[in-house]
Amino acid sequence: MMADEVRGHWLGGALEFAEIHYPADVARRLLDGLPREVKQSAGHAEPAAWCPRAHHVELLRAIASASRDEGRVFDDLLAYGQFVGKKTVDGVLKPFMAIVSPKLFARKLPELWARDHRGESKLESEFAQIDEGRIPIRFTGIRGYDHVGVAALGWIKIAVGSLVGKTPQVKQAGWSLRHASPSEMVCEVSWS
């Protein structure tokens, strides 16, 4: 069985995001509350290195702990995913994004997920509704991976926006503060 791991750029991105997204006192509180091994792993991981998924879970929980308002937490997690996505789309995926169509991107989403995540979690996407300006997405196997679906949705939102030249809308079913790691999460990214 494959270990549950995530690429280092998600960890380093979480630290960087917290430092620029939140006021200094909030960022300090969030980061100081992390276990020492998580801070060390996130601060020193190479972007392409495989890191324990448990460290990413701690970072996602820290972001989610900044507020008790579910809408605000959703927005923060989405913004974190967009932050990481922007760096990826403008970085290692830039050549791919320059030639890919929205339909091909939707088709490749499961492979892009697998490029960053090892373990039982999966992303499924449909591309039949691209002409209607919609990409349905389904995350499975994410129980225990708190908040990852929302962060990944932010990543997808920024990538799709770069392809269609518009700011996409997102919706999801399955995640809430009470159910931070559902076994399944169904989402949609749409634009018009």
N, C-alpha and C positions, 0 to 999 in steps of 0.2 A: 504494500500500500504506500502511496506517495505521501510525503510529509506535507503538512499545511504550511505553505510559505508564500511570501509576497516579495516583489522586487523592492529593492532599497529606495528607489525614488519615491515610493509612496510614504515611507517613513520620514525621510529627509524633508519631503514636501510638507508633511504635517507640522514639523517643527518650524519651518520657514513660514508656513501659513499662519500659525498661531502668533508668531512674533509680529506679523504685519497686519493681521486681520483684527486683532483685539487690542484694547488699550494695554499699555505696558503692565499695569498691575494685574489685569486679568490673565494675560499671557504668562506672567511669572507664576501666578497661582496654579494655572493649568499645568505648566511644565514642571514646576517644583513638586507637584503631586504625583508625577510619574515614577515608577520604579527605576532605580539607578541603571539596571541593565537595558531598559527600554531607551532611556535617554542616551546611553552610550551607543547602543545599536543604531538608533535613528541618526545620531550626530556623526557617525563614522562610516555608515554603510555606503558602499559604492552604489550608484544608481541602478546598475544591472545585477547587483548581488542578490542572492536569495536570502531572505531574512525570515525569522519565525513569524507566522501569522499572528501569534499571540501578542507580539509587540505592536503590530498594526491595530489590533483590537484595543489595546490600552490607549493608543493615540486617538483612535476614533471616539472612545469613551470620554477621553479628556475634552475633545472638541464638543461633544454632546453635553458635557457637564457645565458648560459656560452659561447655560440658561435652563430654566424649567419650562419655558414656553415651547410647546411642540413645534409651532410654526417657525419660531426663531432657530431652534435646533436644526430643523429640516433645511432652512436657508443657509445656516453655517456649514452643515455637512455638504450641501450642494456646492457652496462656494469653495470649499476645500477641494472637492473633486474637479471643479472648474480650474482652480489654481494649478493642480497637478496636470490636468489635461492641457492647459495652455502651454505649460513648459514642454510637455511631450509633443504636442502638435507642432510647436515652433522649433523643436529639437530633433530627437531621433526619428520621429515620424514625418518630418517635413517633406522629404522626397516622396514618400507614399501618399501623403495628403495632396501633393501637387498634381498627382495623376489619377487619383481615385474618384469615382463618381459616388453620389450618395447610396446608390443601389449596391455597388461593390463594397462600400464601407459597411453597410448593414450586413452584407453576406460575410464579411471578414470579422465582424465583431466577436464571435465566439473564439476565433484564433487570437485576436488582440487580448481578450480576457485571459486566455490560457498562457499568453506570453508573460503576463504579470502575476498570475495566481496559480499556485500548485495545490492540489488536494481535490476534495470532493466537490467544491463549488463549480458551478457552470453558468454560463450566460448563453441564452438562445435568443436569436433575433429573426424577425421575418422581414422580407424585402418586397413582398407582393404589393404592399400599400404605399410604396415610395412615390408613385405618381400622384397619390392623394396627399402627399406631404406628411407621411406618418411612418414611424418605425416602432412596431411593438417589440418589447424586450421582456424576457423572463429570466430571473435569477433563481437557481435551485441549489440546494446543498449549502446554503449560507447560515444554517442554524449554528449559533456560537460565534459567528463573524459579525458582531454587532455593528450596525450602521453602514456596512460596506455597500449595500445596494444604493443608498442615497448618494454616497460619495461617487460611486461608479456612474450613477445617472448624471451627476454634474460633469464628469469626465466626458461622457457621451454627448451631453448637451453642447459643450464648448467645441468638440470635434465636428459635430453636425453643423453647428453655426458657422464654422469656418468653411464648410463645403457649400452651404446653401446661401451664404451671405446675409442671413437673417438671424435674429435671436429666437431660437426654438422655445416652445413651451414644453413642460414636462408634467406628467402625472404618474402616480404610483398607487398601488394597493398592496397591503401586506405589512409595511413598516409603520411603526408608531413608537413613541417613547416607551410604552409598556411592552411592546414587542419589537425590540431593537434588532433581533436576529431571527426573523421568521424562516421557516423552512423554504418558503417560496415568496418571491416578490415579483409582481407583474407591473410593468411600466410602459410608458409610451413617450416618445419624443416626436413633436409635431411642429410644423411650420406652415405658413401660407403666404 
